[in-house]
């Protein structure tokens, strides 16, 4: 969805809305805090699973 929004920048530029910053246009995924939080949560969950697997050997 984030990438799809960036593809429609020309339509957004014609509207009377605030323009999208150049950094956000060039890196739409990295500038999205929700995606970054999913990555951090996935890493944390993976570390926890690995820790318990190594401790109990299930």
Residue pairs with C-beta under 8 A, 6 or more apart in sequence:
2 28
2 29
2 32
2 35
3 28
3 29
5 28
6 20
6 24
6 25
6 28
9 20
9 25
12 19
12 20
13 19
23 31
24 31
29 35
30 36
52 58
